[in-house]
Each structure stands twice: as structure tokens, then as C-alpha cells.
Amino acid sequence: MAGPRGQGAGGDGRKDASGEGRGRRGGHRGARTGTSRQRRRSAFTPPRTVTLRDDEGRKGTTPAAAGSEPGDHHQEGGERLQKVLARAGFGSRRACEALIAQGRVSVDGEIVTEQGLRIDAATQAVHVDGRRLQLDEKKLTVVLNKPRHVVSAMHDPEGRRDLTEFTERYDQRLYHVGRLDYETEGLLLLTNDGELAHRLTHPSFAVEKTYVCRFDAPGGPPRGLVKALRDGVELEDGPARADRARVLAQDGREAVVEVSLHEGRNRIVRRMFASQGFELTGLMRTRIGPVLLGDLAPGATRELTGRELGTLMAELGL
């Protein structure tokens, strides 16, 4: 039975607490081949407003705090803020100018409402709706739709297909964030950002992941299966519980169930179903936190958008 492949593939990882590409940036970041909703600010100190003085001295700058100098954040020779936002995936320059005018953009903790600010994207902190943007050209995070029968490793001593073929297209040296087992397909993050990878895999950050699970179910899945997954099942290394579970499809022979959970124990999704008497015939990870696999083809990669990365970083406290 055809599964909901548009949702991506899932797999349970070993402690994997692990978008639309931002496109290529200067420095050949990407592969060598080729109305925003108002969001509530996160619990950061509310930014203060700063305006800019033009070349002729009109529209004097409002000090953000006692002792602040006008134009503290303006970097002569830097890149215009609206261009930085557009490059990070926030739409056209005009749309980015609207974000600035609405007071939704801050630089180094201060809201900027006037156009024309030039910044150094590599050294200054830019937030949109309270979420910090990753503007460091040297850092790269991509989504891979890992095919089935690929080892989540950069090299496999047994000679099986590994991740090297999917990372060699990038100039940066990328590493996988967590794992998907050999039989599992779907969303796997690759990055050279060590702190991001650490937080995605550390149990204390409890990033939620979603999987699509296929199994034989003549007559359909039993009524109590979804409830049992949500209530919790007993495994040999302790209880496990899905945050959410629902039946996506059934045809009297097979069933497809979607589950979301925060845990990343080895093969935990497969073991949860096995505890209820079902062996999975297909497992696909479709989501890690705010990052969705979408309709990315098996074996394909894409960079995270600025919005995806900003939302993910905010969720991880970065």
C-alpha cells in the first residue's frame, strides 16, 4: 500500500534528538551541482528601538539606552539589513523592508525600524520575531532524505552504502546529527555546527521527532493500538510513550500510523510496535522539531531556510 511519502520518511535513531534551501551563498556554500504571521517573541529581554541618522543629519537617532551612541549598529561597508534578510529566506527585499518597518527585526538586541542599516552579518546578532538568524557563512545545515539500506556513518567497515555520497557535493565537511538505522529512511540532518548538533542530540533538549510507520494489519489495526502507544508501553530498557499517535491509512491488509515522540533510544519506534505484536515493514522519519522532510526525494538534500534554522535555534536556546 502506498504510504504518505509526501510526508517524508521516518526511522528511529540512536539518541537522535536531531526545510527549503536558503540557496547558495557567497563562498559556494551549497551543492556544487546545482504575509508572515506575527509570532510571539521568545523569552529574551525585549529589544530596544534605535533609528538611524541619514547622511545629512535628518531623523536623528534615538539612543537605545543612556550612553548609547547614534548608529551603534551601522557598519560602513557592511551589507544592507533587508538584503541580509532576503538572503536568509525571508522573501523579497520589499517584504523584508516591511518586516523592518513593522519593528519585527532587531540587531544586537535593539529593534531597527528604519531602512538603510548596514551590518556585518558574521559578527552581529540579528533576530526576526525574537528568533536569531544563523548568518555565519561558514556554518551549514542541510536536510537529507536518507534512503533505505544506507548506513548512518561517514564510512562503513563492512562496505555498505554510507553517507559520503551525500556530503561530498558540499565544500564544508558535514557530519550526521544522530542516526537512522539501516532499514529506516527519511529525515537526517547534516551539519558542521557543533553546538547545534550537540543540542539536537542531548536528551535534556528533548526535540520531538515524527515517524510514519507501515505494518501488516489484516482487517485493520486493533482499536487499542494508538491508545497503547500514547499511554505508554513497557520495553526491556524501561517504559516508552508516544506524545501523539494516529492512523493515517489502512486498506484491510496494511496500516500506516504516525507517531511523534521526544525519546531517541535505539530502535525505539520499532520496539514499541513490536511490544504490541507488530513488526514494521516500513519506517520513515518526517520531522525533527520544526524541520519537515516534505516532498524531498530519496537521496536528495537541501539547506534549511532562514526561518527553519531560526525556529530550530530558538527551540534549542541558541
C-alpha positions in Angstrom: 0.0 0.0 0.0 1.4 3.3 -1.0 2.4 5.3 2.1 2.3 9.0 2.6 5.7 9.7 1.1 5.0 13.4 0.8 5.4 13.5 4.5 8.9 12.1 4.3 10.5 9.0 5.8 10.9 8.1 9.4 13.2 6.0 11.4 14.0 5.8 15.0 17.5 6.8 15.8 20.0 6.2 18.5 19.7 9.2 20.7 18.9 11.3 17.7 17.4 14.3 19.0 18.0 15.7 15.9 13.4 22.9 5.1 13.7 24.8 1.6 17.2 25.7 0.8 18.4 29.1 1.5 20.0 28.9 -1.7 23.7 29.2 -2.5 25.6 31.9 -0.7 28.8 33.6 -1.5 31.7 31.2 -0.9 29.9 28.4 -2.8 28.0 27.2 0.3 25.6 24.9 -1.4 26.0 21.8 -3.6 28.4 22.2 -6.4 25.8 20.9 -8.8 23.2 22.7 -8.7 2.0 37.6 4.8 4.3 36.3 7.5 2.4 35.6 10.7 3.3 37.7 13.7 5.0 35.4 16.2 5.2 35.9 19.8 8.7 36.8 20.9 10.6 34.2 22.9 11.7 34.9 26.4 14.5 37.3 25.6 14.9 40.7 27.0 12.7 42.9 24.9 14.8 44.7 22.3 15.1 48.5 22.4 14.3 50.7 19.5 17.0 52.5 17.6 16.6 54.7 14.4 19.3 55.9 12.1 20.5 59.4 11.0 20.9 59.8 7.3 23.9 61.4 5.6 22.5 64.9 6.0 21.7 64.5 9.7 17.9 64.2 9.3 15.9 61.9 11.6 18.3 61.8 14.5 19.0 58.5 16.1 17.1 57.7 19.3 19.5 56.4 21.9 18.6 52.9 23.0 20.0 53.5 26.5 21.9 56.0 28.4 25.4 56.3 26.9 24.5 54.7 23.6 26.0 56.4 20.6 23.8 57.1 17.5 24.2 54.5 14.8 25.9 52.0 17.1 24.9 49.1 14.9 25.6 50.7 11.5 28.7 49.2 9.8 30.0 51.3 6.9 30.8 48.9 4.1 28.5 46.3 5.5 25.5 44.6 3.9 22.1 46.2 4.0 19.9 44.6 6.5 17.0 44.0 4.1 19.4 42.2 1.7 20.7 40.0 4.6 17.1 39.0 5.5 16.2 38.3 1.9 19.3 36.1 1.6 18.2 34.2 4.7 14.9 33.3 3.1 12.5 36.0 4.4 11.1 36.9 0.9 11.8 39.7 -1.4 13.7 42.8 -0.3 10.4 44.7 -0.2 8.9 42.1 2.1 12.0 42.3 4.3 11.7 46.1 4.4 8.1 45.6 5.6 9.4 43.3 8.4 11.9 46.1 9.5 9.2 48.8 9.3 6.9 46.7 11.5 9.5 46.5 14.2 10.0 42.8 13.9 13.7 42.9 13.3 16.4 43.6 15.9 20.2 43.9 15.6 22.3 43.2 18.7 19.2 43.4 20.9 17.7 46.6 19.6 14.8 46.9 17.2 15.5 48.7 14.0 12.6 50.4 12.3 14.2 52.5 9.6 15.7 51.3 6.3 19.3 51.6 5.3 21.1 50.0 8.2 24.3 48.2 7.1 25.5 45.3 9.2 28.3 42.7 9.5 26.3 39.5 9.2 29.2 37.5 10.5 29.6 39.3 13.8 26.2 40.9 14.6 23.2 39.2 16.1 20.0 39.5 14.0 16.6 38.4 15.3 13.3 38.2 13.5 10.2 37.9 15.7 12.6 37.1 18.6 14.3 34.3 16.7 18.0 34.5 16.0 19.2 34.0 12.4 22.3 31.9 11.6 24.2 34.2 9.2 27.7 32.7 9.5 28.7 31.8 6.0 31.0 29.0 7.3 28.2 27.1 9.0 25.9 24.9 7.0 23.0 22.6 8.0 21.1 20.5 5.4 18.3 18.0 5.3 19.0 14.6 3.7 16.2 12.2 2.8 18.2 9.1 3.8 17.3 6.2 1.5 16.7 2.7 3.0 19.8 0.5 3.2 22.2 3.3 3.8 24.4 3.3 7.0 24.2 6.5 9.1 28.0 6.8 9.1 30.7 8.5 7.0 32.4 5.2 6.5 31.2 1.6 6.9 33.9 -1.0 7.5 31.5 -3.6 6.0 31.5 -1.8 2.7 27.8 -0.9 2.8 26.5 2.3 1.3 27.2 5.2 3.6 26.6 9.0 3.9 29.7 10.1 2.0 28.0 10.2 -1.4 25.5 12.8 0.0 28.1 15.1 1.7 30.8 15.2 -0.9 28.8 17.6 -3.0 29.4 20.3 -0.3 32.5 22.3 0.3 32.0 22.1 4.0 32.8 18.9 6.0 29.4 17.8 7.3 28.5 15.3 9.9 25.3 13.5 10.6 23.2 14.5 13.6 22.1 11.3 15.3 21.3 8.2 13.3 18.6 6.3 11.4 19.1 2.6 11.3 20.0 0.7 8.2 16.4 -0.2 7.3 14.9 3.2 8.1 14.6 6.1 5.7 13.8 9.8 6.0 14.9 13.0 7.5 18.5 13.1 8.7 20.3 16.4 9.5 23.9 17.0 8.3 25.8 20.0 9.7 29.2 21.4 10.6 27.7 23.4 13.5 29.0 21.5 16.6 26.8 23.3 19.2 23.7 22.8 17.1 24.5 19.1 16.7 25.2 18.8 20.5 21.9 20.3 21.5 19.9 18.3 18.9 21.2 15.0 20.3 21.3 15.8 24.0 18.4 14.3 25.9 17.9 17.4 28.0 16.6 19.3 25.0 14.1 16.6 24.1 13.5 17.6 20.5 10.3 16.0 19.2 10.6 13.7 16.1 7.8 12.3 13.9 7.7 8.9 12.1 5.4 7.2 9.7 5.2 3.5 10.4 3.9 0.8 8.0 3.0 -2.7 9.1 0.8 -5.7 8.1 -2.7 -5.4 9.6 -5.3 -7.8 8.1 -8.6 -6.3 8.9 -7.0 -3.0 10.1 -5.1 -2.1 13.2 -6.6 -3.0 16.5 -8.6 -0.2 18.1 -6.4 -0.1 21.2 -3.1 0.2 19.4 -3.0 4.0 19.1 -4.1 4.4 22.7 -1.5 1.9 23.9 1.3 3.9 22.2 0.1 7.1 23.7 -0.4 5.7 27.2 3.0 4.0 27.1 4.4 0.5 26.6 6.9 -1.5 28.5 10.3 -2.2 26.9 13.3 -4.1 28.2 15.1 -0.8 29.0 12.1 0.9 30.5 8.7 2.4 29.5 8.3 4.4 26.3 5.4 6.6 25.3 4.4 8.5 22.2 3.4 12.1 22.5 1.0 11.7 19.7 -0.2 8.8 17.5 -2.8 8.5 14.8 -3.8 6.2 12.0 -3.1 7.7 8.6 -4.3 4.9 6.3 -5.5 1.3 6.2 -6.8 -0.9 3.5 -7.6 -4.2 5.3 -4.1 -5.6 4.6 -1.7 -2.9 5.7 -1.9 0.1 8.1 0.1 3.3 8.3 0.4 5.0 11.7 2.1 8.3 12.5 3.8 8.7 15.9 5.6 11.6 17.5 7.9 11.3 20.5 10.8 13.0 22.2 12.9 10.0 23.0 15.8 8.8 21.0 16.7 5.3 22.3 18.0 2.8 19.8 15.3 1.5 17.5 12.6 2.7 20.0 9.8 3.1 17.4 10.3 -0.4 16.1 10.4 -1.8 19.6 7.3 0.0 20.7 5.3 -1.6 17.8 6.9 -5.0 18.4 5.7 -4.8 22.1 2.2 -4.8 20.7 2.8 -7.7 18.3 3.5 -5.7 15.1 6.7 -5.8 13.0 7.2 -2.7 11.0 7.6 -3.2 7.2 8.5 0.4 6.6 9.7 3.3 8.8 10.2 6.9 7.8 11.2 9.9 9.8 9.3 13.0 8.6 10.1 15.7 11.1 12.7 16.9 13.6 11.4 19.8 15.7 10.3 22.5 13.3 12.1 20.9 10.3 9.9 18.9 7.9 11.1 16.4 5.2 8.3 17.5 2.9 8.5 16.0 -0.7 12.3 15.8 -0.8 13.2 12.8 -3.0 15.2 9.9 -1.5 18.9 10.7 -1.6 18.3 14.4 -2.2 19.5 17.2 0.1 18.5 20.8 0.7 19.7 23.6 3.0 17.5 24.7 5.9 15.7 28.0 5.2 16.5 31.0 7.4 13.1 30.6 9.1 13.6 26.9 9.8 17.0 27.5 11.2 15.9 30.4 13.3 13.0 28.5 14.7 15.2 25.5 15.4 17.8 27.6 17.2 15.2 29.3 19.3 13.8 25.9 20.3 17.3 24.9 21.3 18.0 28.1 23.2 20.7 29.3 20.8 
